[in-house]
């Protein structure tokens, strides 16, 4: 697979693989297991899933393969059809087993020679031209058997992301991965940011289906065997593929980073600044939202007077705020969340406390 003089993709279309199995509980109360964040319209009129699919809605890309949970089958399919991006296959996981097995299912359903663009369904990418340019840059190395990932240009010492050290350049704009660093302590994150040769791991990957399965078989053979058995015994209903529950339940649960990317030899990274955000908290959503003149981001029936730097959202009840500052207020159904801005990661504590009750 090469590119022409205008930079367009040539030959085989790239197959997007959209992972839509997450629960997104950090955006409670709007994001819940029955309606996770990728199925919500958080940053635009379209849902996060629809925006993800539309990033590859061109002749350069085939229709997507989508991996989702069985309980969301109708919602996922309806949203993709409404967005004009119907999937070529909708793989419905009987149980959640993390990203490495989910991608294995997609790679087994695809043709061995297909180039797969693996994307989470709940991220924001503001600069599509930069994203597509990074894909084009990675394609020559992918055609030679490399596994590629995309390193997000960091702008702060983020401790909630994995990081990638960018090694020697192996092609124009493409580097060998020197090392992966799991979520670091603040001191190490500050040092990596200062060095300038590290990037955030955005969880987006590009590789041939057969190369991924080859590496999975080498580094996590029991995972590959379980996925193969689950696909062979799968039930088919139109575009829907239901892997066998017994076989897939035997699959170890692991991320693609741990199972494959950190262990494989030929792993490349394309550093790119493309306006990426994982929208992993209400604070993150406030940071990328359109703000009024007083720094507020609000949606729904909201009345705010003398209120500054707040995120206020509601999908039903009216919220009225007077003379408050730096708050997150989110109402959904019968649930209301109130906490200071900057503390939205503490939603996890609330979820754990509610589970104990």
C-alpha positions in Angstrom: 0.0 0.0 0.0 1.5 3.3 -1.1 0.4 6.9 -1.6 0.1 8.9 -4.8 1.7 12.3 -5.4 -1.3 14.1 -3.9 -1.0 12.1 -0.7 -4.2 10.0 -1.2 -4.4 6.4 -0.1 -4.1 3.9 -2.9 -4.9 0.2 -3.5 -6.7 -1.6 -0.7 -9.0 0.4 1.6 -8.1 0.6 5.2 -10.6 -1.2 7.5 -11.6 0.9 10.6 -12.0 -1.2 13.7 -14.1 0.7 16.3 -14.0 -0.5 19.9 -17.2 0.3 21.6 -17.2 -1.9 24.6 -16.3 0.6 27.4 -18.6 1.7 30.2 -17.3 5.3 30.7 -18.3 5.5 34.4 -16.1 8.5 35.0 -18.8 10.6 33.3 -21.5 9.5 35.7 -24.4 10.3 36.0 -24.9 10.7 32.2 -22.7 7.8 31.3 -23.9 4.5 32.8 -23.5 0.8 31.9 -26.8 0.9 30.0 -25.8 4.1 28.1 -22.0 4.5 28.1 -20.3 7.7 27.0 -19.6 6.6 23.4 -23.4 6.5 22.8 -23.9 10.0 24.2 -23.8 13.3 22.4 -21.3 15.0 24.7 -19.2 17.2 22.4 -21.5 17.8 19.4 -24.9 17.0 18.1 -23.6 13.5 17.1 -22.6 10.9 19.6 -19.0 10.0 20.3 -19.5 6.7 18.3 -20.9 8.5 15.4 -18.1 11.1 15.3 -15.5 8.2 15.4 -17.1 6.5 12.5 -17.4 9.7 10.5 -13.6 10.2 10.7 -13.1 7.4 8.2 -16.2 8.0 6.1 -14.4 8.4 2.8 -13.3 6.3 -0.2 -10.0 5.6 1.5 -11.6 3.5 4.1 -13.9 0.5 4.0 -17.0 0.2 6.2 -16.0 -0.3 9.8 -15.9 -3.4 11.9 -17.4 -2.6 15.3 -16.8 -4.5 18.5 -19.4 -3.8 21.2 -21.3 -5.5 24.0 -24.4 -7.5 23.3 -26.6 -5.2 25.5 -25.8 -2.2 23.2 -26.3 -4.0 19.8 -29.5 -2.1 18.8 -28.2 1.3 19.9 -24.8 0.9 18.2 -26.3 -0.3 14.9 -29.0 2.4 14.9 -26.5 5.2 15.6 -24.2 4.0 12.9 -26.9 3.7 10.3 -28.3 7.2 11.3 -24.8 8.6 10.8 -24.5 7.2 7.3 -21.7 4.8 8.4 -23.3 1.3 8.7 -20.8 -1.3 9.7 -19.7 -4.2 7.6 -19.7 -6.4 10.7 -20.9 -5.8 14.3 -19.1 -8.2 16.6 -21.0 -8.5 19.9 -18.8 -9.7 22.8 -20.6 -12.0 25.2 -18.4 -10.8 28.0 -15.8 -8.0 28.3 -12.2 -9.2 27.9 -10.3 -5.9 27.4 -8.8 -4.6 24.1 -6.4 -7.3 23.0 -9.1 -10.0 22.7 -11.6 -7.5 21.2 -9.1 -6.6 18.4 -8.4 -10.3 17.9 -12.0 -10.9 17.1 -12.0 -8.1 14.5 -8.7 -9.3 13.0 -10.2 -12.9 12.6 -13.3 -11.5 11.0 -11.3 -9.3 8.6 -9.2 -10.6 5.7 -5.6 -11.5 6.7 -4.2 -8.9 4.4 -6.5 -6.1 5.5 -4.8 -3.1 7.2 -6.8 -2.3 10.3 -7.1 1.1 11.9 -8.1 0.4 15.5 -9.8 3.3 17.3 -11.6 3.7 20.6 -15.2 5.0 20.1 -15.1 7.7 22.8 -12.2 10.1 21.9 -12.1 13.5 20.3 -9.9 14.3 17.3 -10.2 18.0 16.3 -7.7 18.0 13.4 -8.7 15.3 10.9 -6.2 16.4 8.3 -3.4 15.8 10.8 -4.9 12.4 11.7 -5.1 11.3 8.1 -1.6 12.5 7.4 -0.3 10.5 10.3 -2.0 7.4 8.9 -0.5 8.0 5.5 3.0 8.3 7.1 2.6 5.0 8.8 1.3 3.0 5.9 4.7 2.1 4.2 6.0 0.6 7.5 2.8 -1.2 8.1 3.0 -2.7 4.7 6.4 -4.1 5.7 5.0 -5.8 8.8 5.4 -3.1 11.5 2.7 -2.5 14.1 2.1 1.3 14.3 0.6 3.5 17.0 0.1 7.2 17.2 1.8 9.3 19.8 -0.2 12.3 21.0 1.9 15.5 21.4 1.7 16.1 25.2 1.0 19.5 26.7 1.1 18.7 30.4 2.6 16.1 32.7 -0.5 13.8 32.6 -0.4 10.9 35.0 -3.6 9.3 33.8 -2.2 8.2 30.4 0.4 5.8 29.2 3.4 7.4 27.5 5.6 6.4 24.6 9.3 7.2 24.2 9.9 8.1 20.6 13.1 6.4 19.3 15.0 6.6 16.0 13.3 7.7 12.8 12.7 4.8 10.5 10.8 6.6 7.8 9.6 10.2 7.2 7.6 11.1 10.3 7.7 7.6 11.7 9.9 6.4 14.6 10.7 3.1 16.3 9.2 2.9 19.8 11.9 3.1 22.4 9.7 2.1 25.3 6.2 2.2 26.6 5.7 3.8 30.1 2.5 3.0 32.0 0.7 5.7 33.9 3.6 7.5 35.6 4.0 9.4 38.9 3.9 13.1 38.5 7.6 13.6 38.9 8.3 11.2 36.1 5.6 12.7 33.9 7.2 16.1 34.4 10.6 14.8 33.5 9.3 13.1 30.3 7.5 16.2 29.2 10.7 18.3 29.8 12.8 15.8 27.7 10.6 16.3 24.7 11.0 12.8 23.2 7.9 11.3 24.8 4.3 11.3 23.6 1.0 10.2 25.1 -0.4 6.8 24.1 -3.7 7.6 22.6 -4.7 3.9 22.0 -5.0 4.2 18.2 -3.2 1.5 16.1 -2.6 0.6 12.5 -1.4 -2.9 11.4 -2.2 -5.8 9.1 -4.7 -8.2 10.5 -2.4 -11.2 10.0 0.6 -9.4 11.7 -1.5 -8.7 14.8 -2.6 -12.2 15.0 0.9 -13.5 14.5 2.2 -11.3 17.3 -0.7 -12.3 19.6 0.0 -16.0 18.9 3.7 -15.4 19.9 3.1 -13.4 23.0 -0.3 -14.5 24.2 -1.1 -17.8 22.5 -3.9 -18.8 24.9 -5.7 -15.6 24.0 -5.5 -16.3 20.3 -6.7 -19.8 20.7 -9.7 -18.8 22.7 -10.6 -16.0 20.2 -10.2 -18.4 17.2 -12.5 -21.0 18.9 -15.1 -18.3 19.8 -15.2 -17.0 16.2 -15.4 -20.5 14.7 -18.4 -21.3 16.9 -20.0 -17.9 16.5 -23.6 -17.3 15.5 -24.4 -15.0 12.6 -27.4 -12.8 12.3 -27.1 -10.5 9.3 -24.1 -8.3 9.9 -24.1 -9.3 13.6 -21.5 -11.8 14.8 -22.0 -13.4 18.2 -18.8 -15.2 19.3 -19.4 -18.3 21.4 -19.7 -17.3 25.0 -18.1 -20.4 26.5 -15.1 -20.2 24.3 -14.6 -16.4 24.7 -15.1 -16.5 28.4 -12.0 -18.7 28.6 -10.0 -15.9 27.0 -7.5 -14.0 29.3 -8.4 -10.4 29.8 -5.6 -8.0 28.8 -5.0 -4.8 26.9 -3.3 -4.6 23.5 -0.5 -2.6 25.1 0.4 -5.3 27.6 -0.4 -8.4 25.4 1.3 -7.2 22.2 2.6 -3.7 21.7 5.1 -3.8 24.6 6.4 -7.2 23.6 6.7 -7.0 19.8 9.9 -6.1 18.2 8.8 -4.0 15.2 6.6 -1.3 16.7 6.5 2.2 15.2 5.0 5.4 16.5 3.9 8.5 14.5 4.1 11.6 16.7 1.1 13.8 15.9 -0.7 16.9 17.2 -4.3 16.4 16.1 -6.4 17.9 18.8 -6.9 14.6 20.7 -8.7 14.3 23.9 -10.1 11.1 25.6 -12.9 13.0 27.3 -12.1 11.0 30.4 -13.7 13.3 32.9 -16.1 16.2 33.3 -13.0 18.5 33.7 -11.7 17.2 30.3 -15.1 18.0 28.7 -15.1 21.5 30.1 -11.6 22.1 28.7 -12.7 21.3 25.1 -16.2 22.9 25.3 -17.3 26.2 23.8 -17.5 28.6 26.8 -19.6 31.6 27.4 -18.0 35.0 28.4 -17.6 33.9 32.0 -16.0 30.5 31.3 -19.1 28.4 31.7 -20.0 25.3 29.5 -23.6 24.4 29.8 -26.1 22.3 27.9 -29.8 21.6 28.6 -32.2 23.8 30.5 -29.7 25.9 32.5 -30.1 29.3 34.0 -26.8 30.7 35.3 -26.5 34.2 36.9 -23.2 35.7 38.1 -21.7 32.2 37.6 -18.1 31.6 36.5 -16.0 28.8 35.2 -18.6 26.0 35.7 -19.7 23.0 33.7 -23.5 22.6 34.0 -25.4 20.0 32.1 -28.8 18.5 32.3 -30.9 16.1 30.2 -34.2 16.7 32.0 -34.6 18.9 35.2 -33.9 22.6 35.1 -30.7 23.8 36.8 -30.5 27.3 38.2 -27.2 28.6 39.6 -26.5 32.0 41.2 -23.1 33.4 42.2 -21.1 30.1 42.1 -17.7 29.4 40.7 -15.6 26.5 39.6 -18.3 23.8 40.0 -19.3 20.7 38.0 -23.1 20.2 38.1 -24.5 17.3 36.1 -28.1 16.1 36.3 -29.3 13.0 34.5 -32.6 11.3 35.2 -32.9 11.1 39.0 -29.2 11.5 39.7 -27.3 14.8 40.3 -23.6 15.2 40.6 -22.0 18.3 42.3 -18.3 18.6 42.9 -15.5 21.2 42.5 -13.8 21.7 39.1 -10.5 19.9 39.2 -11.9 17.0 41.2 -13.9 15.1 38.6 -11.6 12.1 38.8 -13.2 11.6 42.2 -16.3 10.4 40.5 -14.7 7.0 40.7 -14.9 7.2 44.5 -18.6 7.9 44.2 -19.2 4.9 41.9 -17.3 2.6 44.4 -19.3 4.0 47.3 -22.6 3.4 45.5 -21.5 -0.1 44.7 -20.8 -0.8 48.4 -24.3 0.5 49.3 
